[in-house]
Amino acid sequence: QVQLVESGGGLVQPGGSLNISCAASGFIFSEAAMSWHRRFPGNQHEEREFVARISSSGLNTYYHRSVRGRFTISRDVAKQTVLLQMTNLVPEDTAVYYCKASGSDHWGQGTQVTVSP
């Protein structure tokens, strides 16, 4: 059974940095592309917005244009975790962040990131 546990969210000031991680289990982690998505406040009934994706090999990454150059996605196969390093955060990045494995429709509980003075 696919399990995804996001952690590391919190409150950060504009311009600050934050790292969030996703612990994955229940599938062959090394064979799955992993991605981060987010849901903005007040949008509980809308689809999550794509943020970043990393290929199964870790060699290829893709980013939403709004985070390109500020966010970095990486993966640790030994620890079966996916990390999202976020820098130069802005209030518009405030959201609940979720990770997802390719080939699965399962979502974790998410981790809240709030960017505010």
C-alpha positions in Angstrom: 0.0 0.0 0.0 1.4 3.4 -1.0 2.2 5.6 1.9 3.4 9.2 1.6 4.1 11.3 4.7 5.0 14.9 4.2 6.7 17.0 6.8 8.8 20.1 7.5 6.2 22.8 6.8 5.8 25.8 8.9 5.7 29.6 9.1 8.4 31.6 7.3 8.9 35.2 6.5 8.9 36.5 2.9 12.3 36.0 1.4 13.0 33.1 3.7 13.8 29.4 3.0 12.2 26.1 4.1 12.8 22.5 3.3 10.0 20.0 3.2 10.3 16.3 2.8 8.2 13.3 1.8 8.8 9.8 3.2 7.6 7.1 0.8 6.9 3.4 1.2 4.7 0.7 -0.2 6.1 0.7 -3.7 9.3 0.4 -5.6 10.6 3.9 -4.9 13.5 3.7 -7.4 11.1 3.1 -10.2 8.7 5.9 -9.6 8.9 9.5 -10.7 8.0 11.8 -7.8 6.4 15.1 -7.7 5.3 17.9 -5.4 1.9 19.6 -5.7 0.2 22.3 -3.7 -3.3 23.5 -2.8 -3.8 27.1 -2.1 -6.0 28.4 0.8 -9.7 28.4 0.0 -9.3 26.0 -2.9 -10.2 22.8 -1.2 -12.4 21.7 -4.1 -9.9 22.5 -6.8 -7.1 20.4 -8.2 -3.7 20.7 -6.7 -1.2 22.8 -8.6 1.9 21.0 -10.0 5.1 22.4 -8.4 8.0 20.1 -9.3 8.8 16.7 -10.6 11.9 14.4 -10.5 12.4 11.4 -12.7 12.9 7.9 -11.3 16.6 8.2 -12.0 16.9 11.6 -10.4 18.6 12.9 -13.5 15.7 15.0 -14.8 13.7 17.7 -13.0 10.8 19.9 -14.0 9.3 23.0 -12.3 6.3 25.2 -12.5 7.4 28.5 -14.0 6.4 30.3 -10.8 8.9 28.4 -8.7 11.7 27.8 -11.2 15.0 29.1 -9.9 13.6 29.2 -6.3 12.7 25.6 -5.6 14.8 22.5 -5.9 13.5 19.0 -5.9 15.8 16.0 -5.1 15.5 12.4 -4.0 17.3 10.0 -1.7 16.8 6.4 -2.8 18.4 4.9 0.3 16.1 6.9 2.6 13.1 6.7 0.2 12.5 10.4 0.6 11.9 13.3 -1.7 13.0 16.8 -0.6 11.8 20.2 -1.8 14.1 23.0 -1.0 12.3 26.3 -1.2 14.1 29.7 -1.2 13.1 33.3 -1.6 9.6 32.4 -0.5 6.7 34.8 -1.2 3.2 34.9 0.3 1.8 33.4 -2.9 3.7 30.2 -2.0 1.4 29.7 1.0 -0.3 26.4 0.5 -0.5 22.8 1.7 2.2 20.9 -0.1 1.7 17.2 -1.2 4.0 14.7 -2.8 2.9 12.1 -5.2 4.3 9.0 -6.9 3.9 8.3 -10.6 1.4 5.5 -11.3 -0.5 6.1 -8.1 -3.5 8.2 -7.2 -2.6 8.2 -3.5 -2.0 11.5 -1.7 -0.5 12.0 1.7 -1.9 14.4 4.3 0.2 17.3 3.1 2.3 19.8 5.0 1.3 23.4 5.5 3.7 26.1 4.4 2.8 29.7 5.4 4.7 32.7 4.1 3.9 35.8 6.1 5.7 38.7 7.9 
